[in-house]
C-alpha cells in the first residue's frame, strides 16, 4: 500500500531471458533501459523563420548487465556464438522491478515489468584484473533489442 506513494527501490529486480535458466540471469546492475525519438529537420519552401522538427522511429539504447564473472553458462555461450561466430538467435528479455515489502509474504510481487523484444548480445567485457586488489571479477554484457513494452 505504501508503494503507491513512494518511489520503488531500484535494487530489487529480476531479469528473465527466454530459454535461459533463472540462475543464469542474476545481475548486480542493469542500465540502459531507454527509448528515445530522434528528429529530422525539414525546411519549408519560402519559410525562413524556422525548420520543422519531424519525429523519426524510436531508438532503443543498449541494455547493459553486470554480474560476477561466470566460468561458463548458457548466457555466455549465447554471447560467444553471436560475437565470435556471428550466429544470432534473438531472445526476448523481461526485466521485473520487485516489491521489497511484498517479499516477506513469500514470492516477491512485480511492481513493473519491461519486455525487451528481439534482443541479442553485442558486447562482452571483463573488468581489469589487478593482483593488488581483492575484488571480484565482473563481466559486463551489452544487449541490443528492437523495442520494449512496459507493464505494471
N, CA, C and O atoms as a GROMACS GRO file, in nm:
protein
  608
    1UNK      N    1   0.080  -0.120   0.000
    1UNK     CA    2   0.000   0.000   0.000
    1UNK      C    3   0.085   0.127   0.000
    1UNK      O    4   0.052   0.223  -0.069
    2UNK      N    5   0.192   0.128   0.076
    2UNK     CA    6   0.277   0.246   0.082
    2UNK      C    7   0.349   0.269  -0.050
    2UNK      O    8   0.389   0.381  -0.080
    3UNK      N    9   0.366   0.164  -0.128
    3UNK     CA   10   0.440   0.174  -0.253
    3UNK      C   11   0.376   0.270  -0.352
    3UNK      O   12   0.445   0.324  -0.439
    4UNK      N   13   0.246   0.294  -0.340
    4UNK     CA   14   0.177   0.384  -0.430
    4UNK      C   15   0.225   0.528  -0.414
    4UNK      O   16   0.216   0.606  -0.508
    5UNK      N   17   0.275   0.562  -0.296
    5UNK     CA   18   0.311   0.700  -0.266
    5UNK      C   19   0.461   0.726  -0.272
    5UNK      O   20   0.502   0.841  -0.288
    6UNK      N   21   0.541   0.626  -0.261
    6UNK     CA   22   0.685   0.644  -0.259
    6UNK      C   23   0.748   0.576  -0.380
    6UNK      O   24   0.699   0.472  -0.424
    7UNK      N   25   0.854   0.632  -0.432
    7UNK     CA   26   0.922   0.565  -0.545
    7UNK      C   27   0.974   0.428  -0.501
    7UNK      O   28   1.021   0.413  -0.388
    8UNK      N   29   0.967   0.328  -0.588
    8UNK     CA   30   1.014   0.195  -0.551
    8UNK      C   31   1.166   0.190  -0.541
    8UNK      O   32   1.236   0.271  -0.601
    9UNK      N   33   1.215   0.094  -0.465
    9UNK     CA   34   1.359   0.073  -0.453
    9UNK      C   35   1.412   0.017  -0.584
    9UNK      O   36   1.349  -0.069  -0.645
   10UNK      N   37   1.527   0.066  -0.628
   10UNK     CA   38   1.583   0.023  -0.755
   10UNK      C   39   1.680  -0.093  -0.743
   10UNK      O   40   1.738  -0.135  -0.844
   11UNK      N   41   1.699  -0.148  -0.624
   11UNK     CA   42   1.797  -0.254  -0.607
   11UNK      C   43   1.737  -0.394  -0.612
   11UNK      O   44   1.810  -0.492  -0.612
   12UNK      N   45   1.605  -0.404  -0.615
   12UNK     CA   46   1.540  -0.534  -0.609
   12UNK      C   47   1.474  -0.562  -0.744
   12UNK      O   48   1.360  -0.522  -0.768
   13UNK      N   49   1.547  -0.630  -0.832
   13UNK     CA   50   1.498  -0.656  -0.966
   13UNK      C   51   1.535  -0.797  -1.008
   13UNK      O   52   1.619  -0.863  -0.946
   14UNK      N   53   1.471  -0.840  -1.114
   14UNK     CA   54   1.495  -0.974  -1.168
   14UNK      C   55   1.495  -0.965  -1.319
   14UNK      O   56   1.414  -0.892  -1.378
   15UNK      N   57   1.585  -1.039  -1.382
   15UNK     CA   58   1.592  -1.047  -1.528
   15UNK      C   59   1.560  -1.191  -1.568
   15UNK      O   60   1.614  -1.286  -1.512
   16UNK      N   61   1.471  -1.206  -1.664
   16UNK     CA   62   1.437  -1.337  -1.718
   16UNK      C   63   1.466  -1.332  -1.868
   16UNK      O   64   1.418  -1.243  -1.939
   17UNK      N   65   1.545  -1.427  -1.915
   17UNK     CA   66   1.577  -1.436  -2.057
   17UNK      C   67   1.513  -1.564  -2.110
   17UNK      O   68   1.542  -1.673  -2.061
   18UNK      N   69   1.426  -1.550  -2.209
   18UNK     CA   70   1.356  -1.667  -2.263
   18UNK      C   71   1.456  -1.775  -2.304
   18UNK      O   72   1.551  -1.747  -2.377
   19UNK      N   73   1.434  -1.897  -2.256
   19UNK     CA   74   1.520  -2.009  -2.293
   19UNK      C   75   1.644  -2.023  -2.208
   19UNK      O   76   1.723  -2.114  -2.231
   20UNK      N   77   1.664  -1.936  -2.109
   20UNK     CA   78   1.780  -1.943  -2.020
   20UNK      C   79   1.734  -1.978  -1.879
   20UNK      O   80   1.625  -1.938  -1.838
   21UNK      N   81   1.816  -2.053  -1.804
   21UNK     CA   82   1.779  -2.081  -1.665
   21UNK      C   83   1.780  -1.952  -1.582
   21UNK      O   84   1.860  -1.862  -1.607
   22UNK      N   85   1.690  -1.943  -1.483
   22UNK     CA   86   1.684  -1.825  -1.396
   22UNK      C   87   1.817  -1.798  -1.327
   22UNK      O   88   1.854  -1.682  -1.307
   23UNK      N   89   1.889  -1.903  -1.291
   23UNK     CA   90   2.016  -1.885  -1.220
   23UNK      C   91   2.121  -1.818  -1.308
   23UNK      O   92   2.221  -1.766  -1.257
   24UNK      N   93   2.101  -1.818  -1.438
   24UNK     CA   94   2.198  -1.756  -1.529
   24UNK      C   95   2.165  -1.609  -1.555
   24UNK      O   96   2.238  -1.542  -1.628
   25UNK      N   97   2.058  -1.560  -1.497
   25UNK     CA   98   2.016  -1.422  -1.522
   25UNK      C   99   2.014  -1.340  -1.393
   25UNK      O  100   1.928  -1.254  -1.375
   26UNK      N  101   2.110  -1.367  -1.304
   26UNK     CA  102   2.122  -1.291  -1.180
   26UNK      C  103   2.230  -1.185  -1.200
   26UNK      O  104   2.346  -1.218  -1.224
   27UNK      N  105   2.190  -1.059  -1.189
   27UNK     CA  106   2.281  -0.949  -1.216
   27UNK      C  107   2.284  -0.852  -1.100
   27UNK      O  108   2.186  -0.837  -1.027
   28UNK      N  109   2.399  -0.788  -1.082
   28UNK     CA  110   2.411  -0.689  -0.975
   28UNK      C  111   2.375  -0.550  -1.023
   28UNK      O  112   2.344  -0.462  -0.943
   29UNK      N  113   2.378  -0.529  -1.155
   29UNK     CA  114   2.350  -0.396  -1.208
   29UNK      C  115   2.287  -0.408  -1.346
   29UNK      O  116   2.324  -0.495  -1.426
   30UNK      N  117   2.193  -0.320  -1.374
   30UNK     CA  118   2.126  -0.313  -1.503
   30UNK      C  119   2.112  -0.165  -1.539
   30UNK      O  120   2.066  -0.086  -1.457
   31UNK      N  121   2.150  -0.129  -1.660
   31UNK     CA  122   2.133   0.010  -1.705
   31UNK      C  123   2.103   0.011  -1.854
   31UNK      O  124   2.120  -0.090  -1.922
   32UNK      N  125   2.059   0.125  -1.903
   32UNK     CA  126   2.034   0.140  -2.045
   32UNK      C  127   1.894   0.110  -2.090
   32UNK      O  128   1.868   0.103  -2.210
   33UNK      N  129   1.802   0.092  -1.998
   33UNK     CA  130   1.663   0.066  -2.035
   33UNK      C  131   1.604   0.200  -2.078
   33UNK      O  132   1.547   0.273  -1.997
   34UNK      N  133   1.618   0.230  -2.207
   34UNK     CA  134   1.585   0.363  -2.255
   34UNK      C  135   1.541   0.359  -2.401
   34UNK      O  136   1.599   0.288  -2.483
   35UNK      N  137   1.439   0.438  -2.432
   35UNK     CA  138   1.394   0.457  -2.569
   35UNK      C  139   1.389   0.607  -2.593
   35UNK      O  140   1.354   0.684  -2.503
   36UNK      N  141   1.423   0.649  -2.714
   36UNK     CA  142   1.417   0.792  -2.744
   36UNK      C  143   1.377   0.813  -2.889
   36UNK      O  144   1.396   0.726  -2.975
   37UNK      N  145   1.322   0.929  -2.914
   37UNK     CA  146   1.286   0.968  -3.050
   37UNK      C  147   1.390   1.067  -3.100
   37UNK      O  148   1.423   1.163  -3.032
   38UNK      N  149   1.440   1.044  -3.218
   38UNK     CA  150   1.526   1.142  -3.283
   38UNK      C  151   1.437   1.222  -3.376
   38UNK      O  152   1.328   1.178  -3.411
   39UNK      N  153   1.485   1.337  -3.417
   39UNK     CA  154   1.407   1.419  -3.508
   39UNK      C  155   1.488   1.453  -3.631
   39UNK      O  156   1.611   1.445  -3.631
   40UNK      N  157   1.418   1.489  -3.734
   40UNK     CA  158   1.481   1.530  -3.859
   40UNK      C  159   1.434   1.671  -3.891
   40UNK      O  160   1.315   1.700  -3.888
   41UNK      N  161   1.530   1.759  -3.922
   41UNK     CA  162   1.496   1.896  -3.959
   41UNK      C  163   1.454   1.901  -4.105
   41UNK      O  164   1.523   1.849  -4.192
   42UNK      N  165   1.340   1.965  -4.130
   42UNK     CA  166   1.290   1.980  -4.266
   42UNK      C  167   1.258   2.127  -4.288
   42UNK      O  168   1.181   2.187  -4.212
   43UNK      N  169   1.318   2.185  -4.391
   43UNK     CA  170   1.291   2.325  -4.425
   43UNK      C  171   1.170   2.332  -4.516
   43UNK      O  172   1.154   2.252  -4.608
   44UNK      N  173   1.087   2.428  -4.489
   44UNK     CA  174   0.969   2.450  -4.572
   44UNK      C  175   1.002   2.559  -4.674
   44UNK      O  176   1.058   2.662  -4.639
   45UNK      N  177   0.969   2.535  -4.798
   45UNK     CA  178   0.999   2.632  -4.904
   45UNK      C  179   0.931   2.765  -4.875
   45UNK      O  180   0.811   2.770  -4.848
   46UNK      N  181   1.008   2.872  -4.880
   46UNK     CA  182   0.955   3.006  -4.857
   46UNK      C  183   0.946   3.045  -4.711
   46UNK      O  184   0.919   3.161  -4.681
   47UNK      N  185   0.968   2.952  -4.619
   47UNK     CA  186   0.963   2.983  -4.475
   47UNK      C  187   1.105   2.984  -4.420
   47UNK      O  188   1.168   2.878  -4.410
   48UNK      N  189   1.156   3.100  -4.385
   48UNK     CA  190   1.294   3.113  -4.339
   48UNK      C  191   1.305   3.134  -4.188
   48UNK      O  192   1.417   3.140  -4.136
   49UNK      N  193   1.194   3.143  -4.116
   49UNK     CA  194   1.199   3.171  -3.972
   49UNK      C  195   1.228   3.047  -3.888
   49UNK      O  196   1.280   3.060  -3.777
   50UNK      N  197   1.197   2.930  -3.937
   50UNK     CA  198   1.217   2.808  -3.859
   50UNK      C  199   1.222   2.687  -3.951
   50UNK      O  200   1.190   2.696  -4.069
   51UNK      N  201   1.262   2.574  -3.895
   51UNK     CA  202   1.254   2.445  -3.965
   51UNK      C  203   1.160   2.355  -3.886
   51UNK      O  204   1.150   2.367  -3.764
   52UNK      N  205   1.093   2.268  -3.955
   52UNK     CA  206   1.006   2.171  -3.889
   52UNK      C  207   1.092   2.059  -3.831
   52UNK      O  208   1.187   2.015  -3.895
   53UNK      N  209   1.060   2.014  -3.711
   53UNK     CA  210   1.128   1.902  -3.649
   53UNK      C  211   1.033   1.783  -3.652
   53UNK      O  212   0.937   1.778  -3.576
   54UNK      N  213   1.060   1.688  -3.741
   54UNK     CA  214   0.972   1.572  -3.757
   54UNK      C  215   1.029   1.452  -3.686
   54UNK      O  216   1.149   1.426  -3.695
   55UNK      N  217   0.946   1.377  -3.613
   55UNK     CA  218   0.996   1.261  -3.539
   55UNK      C  219   1.032   1.145  -3.632
   55UNK      O  220   0.966   1.120  -3.733
   56UNK      N  221   1.140   1.076  -3.596
   56UNK     CA  222   1.181   0.954  -3.664
   56UNK      C  223   1.142   0.836  -3.575
   56UNK      O  224   1.102   0.859  -3.460
   57UNK      N  225   1.151   0.713  -3.623
   57UNK     CA  226   1.116   0.599  -3.537
   57UNK      C  227   1.199   0.595  -3.408
   57UNK      O  228   1.312   0.643  -3.404
   58UNK      N  229   1.141   0.538  -3.305
   58UNK     CA  230   1.208   0.527  -3.175
   58UNK      C  231   1.335   0.445  -3.186
   58UNK      O  232   1.346   0.353  -3.268
   59UNK      N  233   1.432   0.481  -3.102
   59UNK     CA  234   1.561   0.411  -3.099
   59UNK      C  235   1.584   0.361  -2.958
   59UNK      O  236   1.571   0.437  -2.861
   60UNK      N  237   1.619   0.235  -2.945
   60UNK     CA  238   1.646   0.175  -2.814
   60UNK      C  239   1.795   0.183  -2.783
   60UNK      O  240   1.879   0.155  -2.869
   61UNK      N  241   1.827   0.222  -2.661
   61UNK     CA  242   1.966   0.222  -2.615
   61UNK      C  243   2.004   0.078  -2.578
   61UNK      O  244   1.916   0.000  -2.541
   62UNK      N  245   2.131   0.041  -2.588
   62UNK     CA  246   2.171  -0.094  -2.547
   62UNK      C  247   2.149  -0.116  -2.397
   62UNK      O  248   2.172  -0.025  -2.316
   63UNK      N  249   2.105  -0.233  -2.362
   63UNK     CA  250   2.090  -0.273  -2.222
   63UNK      C  251   2.226  -0.322  -2.175
   63UNK      O  252   2.292  -0.399  -2.245
   64UNK      N  253   2.270  -0.279  -2.057
   64UNK     CA  254   2.399  -0.319  -2.003
   64UNK      C  255   2.374  -0.394  -1.872
   64UNK      O  256   2.313  -0.341  -1.779
   65UNK      N  257   2.422  -0.518  -1.867
   65UNK     CA  258   2.405  -0.604  -1.750
   65UNK      C  259   2.542  -0.635  -1.690
   65UNK      O  260   2.636  -0.664  -1.764
   66UNK      N  261   2.553  -0.630  -1.557
   66UNK     CA  262   2.680  -0.661  -1.490
   66UNK      C  263   2.655  -0.765  -1.382
   66UNK      O  264   2.554  -0.764  -1.313
   67UNK      N  265   2.752  -0.856  -1.371
   67UNK     CA  266   2.745  -0.962  -1.269
   67UNK      C  267   2.884  -1.015  -1.243
   67UNK      O  268   2.978  -0.983  -1.316
   68UNK      N  269   2.897  -1.096  -1.139
   68UNK     CA  270   3.023  -1.164  -1.113
   68UNK      C  271   3.054  -1.259  -1.227
   68UNK      O  272   2.965  -1.325  -1.280
   69UNK      N  273   3.180  -1.265  -1.264
   69UNK     CA  274   3.222  -1.347  -1.378
   69UNK      C  275   3.184  -1.493  -1.357
   69UNK      O  276   3.206  -1.551  -1.251
   70UNK      N  277   3.126  -1.552  -1.460
   70UNK     CA  278   3.095  -1.695  -1.461
   70UNK      C  279   3.194  -1.763  -1.555
   70UNK      O  280   3.223  -1.711  -1.663
   71UNK      N  281   3.244  -1.877  -1.515
   71UNK     CA  282   3.340  -1.951  -1.598
   71UNK      C  283   3.270  -2.005  -1.723
   71UNK      O  284   3.327  -2.001  -1.832
   72UNK      N  285   3.149  -2.055  -1.707
   72UNK     CA  286   3.070  -2.100  -1.822
   72UNK      C  287   2.923  -2.089  -1.784
   72UNK      O  288   2.885  -2.104  -1.668
   73UNK      N  289   2.840  -2.064  -1.886
   73UNK     CA  290   2.696  -2.055  -1.864
   73UNK      C  291   2.628  -2.049  -2.000
   73UNK      O  292   2.693  -2.015  -2.099
   74UNK      N  293   2.500  -2.082  -2.006
   74UNK     CA  294   2.427  -2.069  -2.132
   74UNK      C  295   2.426  -1.925  -2.185
   74UNK      O  296   2.431  -1.904  -2.306
   75UNK      N  297   2.422  -1.828  -2.096
   75UNK     CA  298   2.424  -1.688  -2.138
   75UNK      C  299   2.557  -1.653  -2.205
   75UNK      O  300   2.560  -1.584  -2.307
   76UNK      N  301   2.667  -1.700  -2.148
   76UNK     CA  302   2.799  -1.677  -2.208
   76UNK      C  303   2.810  -1.747  -2.343
   76UNK      O  304   2.871  -1.693  -2.436
   77UNK      N  305   2.752  -1.864  -2.355
   77UNK     CA  306   2.755  -1.936  -2.483
   77UNK      C  307   2.674  -1.860  -2.589
   77UNK      O  308   2.714  -1.854  -2.705
   78UNK      N  309   2.562  -1.802  -2.549
   78UNK     CA  310   2.480  -1.719  -2.638
   78UNK      C  311   2.561  -1.599  -2.686
   78UNK      O  312   2.558  -1.564  -2.804
   79UNK      N  313   2.634  -1.535  -2.594
   79UNK     CA  314   2.719  -1.421  -2.629
   79UNK      C  315   2.832  -1.465  -2.722
   79UNK      O  316   2.860  -1.398  -2.821
   80UNK      N  317   2.896  -1.575  -2.688
   80UNK     CA  318   3.009  -1.623  -2.768
   80UNK      C  319   2.967  -1.652  -2.912
   80UNK      O  320   3.036  -1.614  -3.006
   81UNK      N  321   2.854  -1.720  -2.928
   81UNK     CA  322   2.807  -1.753  -3.063
   81UNK      C  323   2.779  -1.626  -3.144
   81UNK      O  324   2.811  -1.620  -3.263
   82UNK      N  325   2.720  -1.526  -3.081
   82UNK     CA  326   2.689  -1.402  -3.152
   82UNK      C  327   2.817  -1.327  -3.189
   82UNK      O  328   2.832  -1.282  -3.303
   83UNK      N  329   2.908  -1.314  -3.095
   83UNK     CA  330   3.026  -1.230  -3.115
   83UNK      C  331   3.136  -1.302  -3.194
   83UNK      O  332   3.193  -1.244  -3.286
   84UNK      N  333   3.165  -1.427  -3.160
   84UNK     CA  334   3.273  -1.499  -3.226
   84UNK      C  335   3.231  -1.563  -3.359
   84UNK      O  336   3.306  -1.561  -3.456
   85UNK      N  337   3.111  -1.619  -3.362
   85UNK     CA  338   3.067  -1.693  -3.481
   85UNK      C  339   2.971  -1.614  -3.569
   85UNK      O  340   2.934  -1.660  -3.677
   86UNK      N  341   2.929  -1.497  -3.524
   86UNK     CA  342   2.831  -1.415  -3.595
   86UNK      C  343   2.703  -1.496  -3.622
   86UNK      O  344   2.644  -1.487  -3.729
   87UNK      N  345   2.664  -1.574  -3.521
   87UNK     CA  346   2.545  -1.659  -3.528
   87UNK      C  347   2.446  -1.607  -3.423
   87UNK      O  348   2.472  -1.618  -3.303
   88UNK      N  349   2.335  -1.552  -3.468
   88UNK     CA  350   2.242  -1.487  -3.378
   88UNK      C  351   2.116  -1.568  -3.358
   88UNK      O  352   2.061  -1.624  -3.452
   89UNK      N  353   2.072  -1.574  -3.234
   89UNK     CA  354   1.941  -1.632  -3.201
   89UNK      C  355   1.874  -1.536  -3.103
   89UNK      O  356   1.883  -1.554  -2.982
   90UNK      N  357   1.807  -1.433  -3.157
   90UNK     CA  358   1.745  -1.332  -3.071
   90UNK      C  359   1.646  -1.394  -2.973
   90UNK      O  360   1.578  -1.492  -3.003
   91UNK      N  361   1.642  -1.334  -2.856
   91UNK     CA  362   1.552  -1.380  -2.749
   91UNK      C  363   1.479  -1.259  -2.691
   91UNK      O  364   1.523  -1.145  -2.708
   92UNK      N  365   1.371  -1.285  -2.624
   92UNK     CA  366   1.302  -1.179  -2.551
   92UNK      C  367   1.352  -1.178  -2.407
   92UNK      O  368   1.372  -1.284  -2.347
   93UNK      N  369   1.373  -1.059  -2.353
   93UNK     CA  370   1.416  -1.043  -2.215
   93UNK      C  371   1.304  -0.975  -2.138
   93UNK      O  372   1.226  -0.898  -2.193
   94UNK      N  373   1.297  -1.005  -2.010
   94UNK     CA  374   1.195  -0.946  -1.924
   94UNK      C  375   1.265  -0.894  -1.799
   94UNK      O  376   1.334  -0.969  -1.730
   95UNK      N  377   1.246  -0.768  -1.769
   95UNK     CA  378   1.304  -0.705  -1.651
   95UNK      C  379   1.190  -0.674  -1.556
   95UNK      O  380   1.093  -0.607  -1.594
   96UNK      N  381   1.200  -0.722  -1.432
   96UNK     CA  382   1.096  -0.701  -1.333
   96UNK      C  383   1.152  -0.620  -1.217
   96UNK      O  384   1.254  -0.657  -1.159
   97UNK      N  385   1.086  -0.510  -1.184
   97UNK     CA  386   1.117  -0.435  -1.063
   97UNK      C  387   1.028  -0.493  -0.956
   97UNK      O  388   0.905  -0.491  -0.969
   98UNK      N  389   1.088  -0.545  -0.848
   98UNK     CA  390   1.013  -0.620  -0.749
   98UNK      C  391   0.980  -0.535  -0.626
   98UNK      O  392   1.048  -0.438  -0.596
   99UNK      N  393   0.874  -0.575  -0.558
   99UNK     CA  394   0.826  -0.506  -0.437
   99UNK      C  395   0.906  -0.555  -0.317
   99UNK      O  396   0.900  -0.673  -0.282
  100UNK      N  397   0.981  -0.467  -0.255
  100UNK     CA  398   1.063  -0.503  -0.138
  100UNK      C  399   0.974  -0.545  -0.023
  100UNK      O  400   1.004  -0.643   0.046
  101UNK      N  401   0.864  -0.473   0.000
  101UNK     CA  402   0.775  -0.504   0.112
  101UNK      C  403   0.702  -0.636   0.091
  101UNK      O  404   0.680  -0.710   0.187
  102UNK      N  405   0.666  -0.666  -0.032
  102UNK     CA  406   0.592  -0.789  -0.061
  102UNK      C  407   0.678  -0.913  -0.055
  102UNK      O  408   0.624  -1.024  -0.057
  103UNK      N  409   0.811  -0.898  -0.047
  103UNK     CA  410   0.898  -1.015  -0.046
  103UNK      C  411   0.888  -1.093   0.084
  103UNK      O  412   0.927  -1.210   0.089
  104UNK      N  413   0.837  -1.032   0.191
  104UNK     CA  414   0.823  -1.100   0.319
  104UNK      C  415   0.706  -1.197   0.318
  104UNK      O  416   0.696  -1.284   0.406
  105UNK      N  417   0.617  -1.184   0.222
  105UNK     CA  418   0.496  -1.266   0.216
  105UNK      C  419   0.512  -1.385   0.123
  105UNK      O  420   0.411  -1.438   0.075
  106UNK      N  421   0.630  -1.428   0.095
  106UNK     CA  422   0.653  -1.538   0.003
  106UNK      C  423   0.730  -1.490  -0.118
  106UNK      O  424   0.834  -1.426  -0.104
  107UNK      N  425   0.679  -1.520  -0.237
  107UNK     CA  426   0.749  -1.478  -0.357
  107UNK      C  427   0.726  -1.329  -0.382
  107UNK      O  428   0.615  -1.278  -0.360
  108UNK      N  429   0.829  -1.258  -0.426
  108UNK     CA  430   0.816  -1.114  -0.447
  108UNK      C  431   0.720  -1.080  -0.560
  108UNK      O  432   0.710  -1.153  -0.659
  109UNK      N  433   0.650  -0.971  -0.543
  109UNK     CA  434   0.549  -0.926  -0.639
  109UNK      C  435   0.613  -0.823  -0.732
  109UNK      O  436   0.675  -0.727  -0.686
  110UNK      N  437   0.598  -0.842  -0.864
  110UNK     CA  438   0.650  -0.741  -0.957
  110UNK      C  439   0.568  -0.612  -0.949
  110UNK      O  440   0.445  -0.615  -0.952
  111UNK      N  441   0.637  -0.499  -0.938
  111UNK     CA  442   0.571  -0.369  -0.941
  111UNK      C  443   0.557  -0.319  -1.084
  111UNK      O  444   0.455  -0.262  -1.123
  112UNK      N  445   0.662  -0.342  -1.162
  112UNK     CA  446   0.664  -0.302  -1.303
  112UNK      C  447   0.743  -0.407  -1.380
  112UNK      O  448   0.824  -0.480  -1.323
  113UNK      N  449   0.717  -0.412  -1.510
  113UNK     CA  450   0.791  -0.505  -1.595
  113UNK      C  451   0.816  -0.439  -1.729
  113UNK      O  452   0.733  -0.366  -1.781
  114UNK      N  453   0.934  -0.468  -1.784
  114UNK     CA  454   0.969  -0.423  -1.919
  114UNK      C  455   1.002  -0.547  -1.999
  114UNK      O  456   1.079  -0.633  -1.954
  115UNK      N  457   0.945  -0.557  -2.118
  115UNK     CA  458   0.965  -0.673  -2.204
  115UNK      C  459   1.042  -0.627  -2.327
  115UNK      O  460   0.990  -0.553  -2.410
  116UNK      N  461   1.167  -0.672  -2.338
  116UNK     CA  462   1.255  -0.633  -2.447
  116UNK      C  463   1.243  -0.734  -2.559
  116UNK      O  464   1.262  -0.854  -2.538
  117UNK      N  465   1.210  -0.686  -2.677
  117UNK     CA  466   1.177  -0.773  -2.788
  117UNK      C  467   1.294  -0.785  -2.886
  117UNK      O  468   1.357  -0.686  -2.922
  118UNK      N  469   1.321  -0.909  -2.927
  118UNK     CA  470   1.423  -0.940  -3.028
  118UNK      C  471   1.562  -0.894  -2.983
  118UNK      O  472   1.629  -0.818  -3.053
  119UNK      N  473   1.604  -0.939  -2.866
  119UNK     CA  474   1.732  -0.899  -2.807
  119UNK      C  475   1.843  -0.995  -2.847
  119UNK      O  476   1.821  -1.115  -2.865
  120UNK      N  477   1.964  -0.939  -2.860
  120UNK     CA  478   2.082  -1.020  -2.892
  120UNK      C  479   2.206  -0.951  -2.835
  120UNK      O  480   2.210  -0.828  -2.828
  121UNK      N  481   2.306  -1.028  -2.793
  121UNK     CA  482   2.425  -0.969  -2.733
  121UNK      C  483   2.515  -0.904  -2.838
  121UNK      O  484   2.530  -0.955  -2.949
  122UNK      N  485   2.575  -0.791  -2.801
  122UNK     CA  486   2.665  -0.720  -2.892
  122UNK      C  487   2.802  -0.694  -2.831
  122UNK      O  488   2.894  -0.653  -2.902
  123UNK      N  489   2.817  -0.718  -2.701
  123UNK     CA  490   2.947  -0.693  -2.638
  123UNK      C  491   2.957  -0.773  -2.509
  123UNK      O  492   2.860  -0.785  -2.434
  124UNK      N  493   3.075  -0.827  -2.484
  124UNK     CA  494   3.107  -0.893  -2.358
  124UNK      C  495   3.239  -0.835  -2.311
  124UNK      O  496   3.332  -0.821  -2.390
  125UNK      N  497   3.247  -0.802  -2.184
  125UNK     CA  498   3.367  -0.738  -2.131
  125UNK      C  499   3.390  -0.784  -1.988
  125UNK      O  500   3.295  -0.812  -1.915
  126UNK      N  501   3.516  -0.793  -1.950
  126UNK     CA  502   3.553  -0.826  -1.812
  126UNK      C  503   3.628  -0.707  -1.755
  126UNK      O  504   3.703  -0.639  -1.825
  127UNK      N  505   3.607  -0.682  -1.625
  127UNK     CA  506   3.680  -0.574  -1.560
  127UNK      C  507   3.829  -0.603  -1.562
  127UNK      O  508   3.870  -0.718  -1.582
  128UNK      N  509   3.908  -0.500  -1.542
  128UNK     CA  510   4.053  -0.520  -1.535
  128UNK      C  511   4.089  -0.610  -1.419
  128UNK      O  512   4.024  -0.609  -1.314
  129UNK      N  513   4.192  -0.688  -1.438
  129UNK     CA  514   4.241  -0.776  -1.332
  129UNK      C  515   4.360  -0.708  -1.266
  129UNK      O  516   4.450  -0.660  -1.334
  130UNK      N  517   4.361  -0.706  -1.132
  130UNK     CA  518   4.465  -0.637  -1.058
  130UNK      C  519   4.503  -0.720  -0.937
  130UNK      O  520   4.420  -0.743  -0.849
  131UNK      N  521   4.628  -0.766  -0.932
  131UNK     CA  522   4.674  -0.852  -0.823
  131UNK      C  523   4.680  -0.778  -0.689
  131UNK      O  524   4.687  -0.843  -0.585
  132UNK      N  525   4.677  -0.647  -0.690
  132UNK     CA  526   4.685  -0.571  -0.565
  132UNK      C  527   4.548  -0.545  -0.503
  132UNK      O  528   4.541  -0.500  -0.388
  133UNK      N  529   4.442  -0.573  -0.573
  133UNK     CA  530   4.307  -0.556  -0.519
  133UNK      C  531   4.244  -0.692  -0.496
  133UNK      O  532   4.271  -0.788  -0.568
  134UNK      N  533   4.161  -0.699  -0.395
  134UNK     CA  534   4.090  -0.825  -0.370
  134UNK      C  535   3.943  -0.806  -0.410
  134UNK      O  536   3.853  -0.815  -0.326
  135UNK      N  537   3.922  -0.780  -0.538
  135UNK     CA  538   3.787  -0.757  -0.590
  135UNK      C  539   3.741  -0.874  -0.676
  135UNK      O  540   3.822  -0.946  -0.734
  136UNK      N  541   3.612  -0.891  -0.681
  136UNK     CA  542   3.552  -0.994  -0.765
  136UNK      C  543   3.562  -0.950  -0.911
  136UNK      O  544   3.542  -0.833  -0.943
  137UNK      N  545   3.593  -1.043  -0.999
  137UNK     CA  546   3.595  -1.013  -1.143
  137UNK      C  547   3.450  -0.996  -1.190
  137UNK      O  548   3.365  -1.082  -1.166
  138UNK      N  549   3.424  -0.887  -1.258
  138UNK     CA  550   3.289  -0.854  -1.304
  138UNK      C  551   3.285  -0.863  -1.457
  138UNK      O  552   3.373  -0.811  -1.526
  139UNK      N  553   3.182  -0.929  -1.508
  139UNK     CA  554   3.161  -0.930  -1.652
  139UNK      C  555   3.044  -0.838  -1.687
  139UNK      O  556   2.946  -0.829  -1.614
  140UNK      N  557   3.059  -0.770  -1.800
  140UNK     CA  558   2.956  -0.680  -1.849
  140UNK      C  559   2.908  -0.732  -1.984
  140UNK      O  560   2.989  -0.762  -2.072
  141UNK      N  561   2.778  -0.743  -1.998
  141UNK     CA  562   2.717  -0.791  -2.121
  141UNK      C  563   2.628  -0.681  -2.176
  141UNK      O  564   2.540  -0.631  -2.106
  142UNK      N  565   2.652  -0.645  -2.299
  142UNK     CA  566   2.569  -0.542  -2.365
  142UNK      C  567   2.474  -0.612  -2.461
  142UNK      O  568   2.515  -0.698  -2.538
  143UNK      N  569   2.348  -0.573  -2.454
  143UNK     CA  570   2.245  -0.637  -2.535
  143UNK      C  571   2.166  -0.531  -2.610
  143UNK      O  572   2.119  -0.434  -2.550
  144UNK      N  573   2.152  -0.548  -2.739
  144UNK     CA  574   2.068  -0.461  -2.819
  144UNK      C  575   1.933  -0.528  -2.839
  144UNK      O  576   1.922  -0.650  -2.833
  145UNK      N  577   1.830  -0.448  -2.862
  145UNK     CA  578   1.695  -0.501  -2.881
  145UNK      C  579   1.619  -0.404  -2.970
  145UNK      O  580   1.660  -0.289  -2.985
  146UNK      N  581   1.509  -0.449  -3.027
  146UNK     CA  582   1.432  -0.364  -3.117
  146UNK      C  583   1.350  -0.258  -3.042
  146UNK      O  584   1.352  -0.140  -3.077
  147UNK      N  585   1.279  -0.300  -2.940
  147UNK     CA  586   1.196  -0.210  -2.861
  147UNK      C  587   1.155  -0.280  -2.733
  147UNK      O  588   1.177  -0.400  -2.717
  148UNK      N  589   1.095  -0.204  -2.641
  148UNK     CA  590   1.040  -0.267  -2.523
  148UNK      C  591   0.900  -0.217  -2.496
  148UNK      O  592   0.860  -0.109  -2.540
  149UNK      N  593   0.824  -0.299  -2.424
  149UNK     CA  594   0.693  -0.260  -2.377
  149UNK      C  595   0.697  -0.262  -2.225
  149UNK      O  596   0.776  -0.335  -2.165
  150UNK      N  597   0.613  -0.183  -2.164
  150UNK     CA  598   0.609  -0.174  -2.017
  150UNK      C  599   0.475  -0.222  -1.969
  150UNK      O  600   0.372  -0.195  -2.030
  151UNK      N  601   0.476  -0.293  -1.858
  151UNK     CA  602   0.350  -0.333  -1.794
  151UNK      C  603   0.366  -0.314  -1.644
  151UNK      O  604   0.478  -0.308  -1.593
  152UNK      N  605   0.255  -0.305  -1.574
  152UNK     CA  606   0.263  -0.290  -1.429
  152UNK      C  607   0.166  -0.382  -1.361
  152UNK      O  608   0.158  -0.384  -1.238
   0.00000   0.00000   0.00000
